[in-house]
Amino acid sequence: MDLFHLRSLVILLSAVGCCNGQSVLPAGPLQGVQGKNVTFKTLIMPTDVGDFITVSWNFNGGSGLVPVVTSAPKGETVGAGYAGRVSLNSSTGVLKLGPLTAKDSGDYAVTMVTSAAVQRTGVTALKVLEPVAVVTIKSNLNEAVEFNSTVVLTCSAKGSFLMYKWLNGTAPLVADGNHVTLSANATVLTVAGVFREDLVGPIYCTVSNKLESDSSAPFNLTVSYGPENIAMAVTPTAEVQKKGSNITLTCSAQSSPAAVIQWLHNGVPLSVMGPKLVLDNVAEAQSGNYSCMASNAKTLRYLESTTAKFTVVEALSGTKITGPNGTLVAGNSTATLSCQASAGTAGTRVWLKNGVALSPSNRVMVSADKSSVTIKPVQKEDSGEYQCKLTNAVNTDSASLKIGVNFGPEAVSVKGDSAVVVKDRVTLKCTSVSLPAATYTWKFNGTRTDVVTAEYIIEAAVYKNTGIYTCEASNAVTGLSTAVAHQLSVKEEGTLENGLTGGQITGIVIGVIIALGAIIGGVLHLRRRKRQHPGGDVWMSAHHLKLNLDKTELHFLPGKVCPLQELSITVDNSTVSHSQSTKDLDVALVIFNEVDYFNKRLLLQNH
């Protein structure tokens, strides 16, 4: 309080009387805000309440005393400039003043007189403060780059006795003296090497004095960063992709603003931009390394992803086995099987026969790349279904081919009765193993018959049906023929024998050996005399001998049915033998060359 105000207050107190007791006003100064109200409270004893005859308030703003309001028995008087701005409680002396103006700052004195003529007085000072307003944050930058930019924020406001505080969201913003600093009066906030999260709060500046506070509008500053944490994904994920499939690549990166994505194939930029690269109906030429490049035009930074590599492989299809076009004959032909696919490249090839892996041998040869199999020569067991399986990284395809090897006839045999009685039905069945099936012709006692089926049937046997029945099986493809003979005896009823004794068999065997010696001697005799003695046929018949029509076989016809034992005859160092025992004995000496007979093999055929 200046000297002038103090002098005025003394004069004011003198005018209202003595100053008995304590002041009825609290210690000041009292503060108020322009445009708002202020209340001057009093300190009085409870016994004084309602006992005041007069209550008078005066103001001294430095230009002399100015009456504010006075309450007396005759009524209340309001001073000039206070009409409508004051409210006085005459029972307690409490004064309400407002709305305040800057001119209301000064000293206020109250004098209250009780009904007992006791004066109660007090003096206090009022400071009218300018209201807190127009709180504003200003930045030195409109945009910032993470790690590169230093951001300076300045807070300004209107008002009296102002204090400043910064908030990040709702939490106080703490200065560390290095990265974040505040000016002495806290009006300037500096962020050096700004981080992306430093100013995303949003940021507020709060300004206050003892009576009120106000805050700025939320402040946000865009801090550009990135790109970083770039990642690329490929769907589907397989390293080998099938030709014609669809592949999708995606790329992402953390960046503000959003990064621009550029795609690269084998290091060469593609025309496709954006976070997704779609390869429809992919071709083999699109195999290779793919990556994406993220860039940020604000930060001027670039970042490339790791590389994803895949290979496009055409699926195998149209697999076919090409085989021999000609006829295959066992022991003579060579078969070559080749396996190829019309589309795709095989990584592995596997050959199977009848579902089992094909094993190479000295006849079965597989090429180094397993694209072909050569069988040289083919045998009958090589017939079957051959399968070729081709495999690559995306699929397996296969093909099969059946081949047949012509062979035979083999294992030719005649089944049927060897002895029957007159009028019996006789069926002789000739069988063989052959591909294609053999055709059959029959000879009776060396003479060709009209029977060309596998069965030779005699509906009712007669004596003249006794003899040698020869079945010849032929294969028109292989050009091979094999003949086998069967002895049939037709006898009277009741004359069939069930079997021979051991002694009988031994005698027959000895007789056969002697007969064979005679046969060979006869053959020599015939060879010398055939042309000079055409009556040799009579001699041969008398000795149970018979020549076939082409005179290449000499048949010995025994008189009884008997089992044949193992026999061999040697004539002039040439051996005549048979390979196995037969049920009925018919010895045929096969002469391969009439001129040079003894230089050839003399064979005792088994019938």
Buried (B, 14 or more C-beta within 10 A) or exposed (E): EEEEBEEBBEEBBEEBBEBEEEBBBEEBEBBBBBEBEBEBBBBBEEEBEEBBBBBBBBBBBEEEBBBBBBBBEEEEEBBEEBEEBBEBBBBBBBBBBBBBEEEBBBBBBBBBBBEEEBBBBBBBBBBBBBBBEEBBBEBEBEEBBBEEBEBBBBBBBBBBEBBBBBBBEEEEBEBEEEEBBBBEEBBBBBBEBBBBEBBBBBBBBBBBBEBBBBBBEEBEBBBBBBBBEBEBEBEEEBEEBBBEBEBEBBBBBBBBBBBBBBBBBEEEEEEBEEBEBEBEEBEEEBBBEBBBBBBBEBBEBBBBBEBBEBBBBBBBEEBBBEBBEEEBBBEBBEBBBBBBBEEBEBEEBBBBBEEEEBEEEEEBEBEEEBBBBBBEBBBBEBBBEBBBBBBBBBBBBBBBBEBBBBBBBBEBEBEBBBBBBBEBEBEBBBBBBBBBEBBBBBBBBBEBEEBEEBBBEBEEBEEEBBBBBBBBBBBEBBEBBBBBBBBBBBBEEEEBEEEBEEEEBEEBBEBBBEBBEBBBEBBBBBBEEEEEEEEBEEBBEEBBBBBBEEEBBBBBBBEEBBBBBEBEBEBEEBEBBBEEEBEBBBBBBBBEEEEEBEEBEBBBBBB
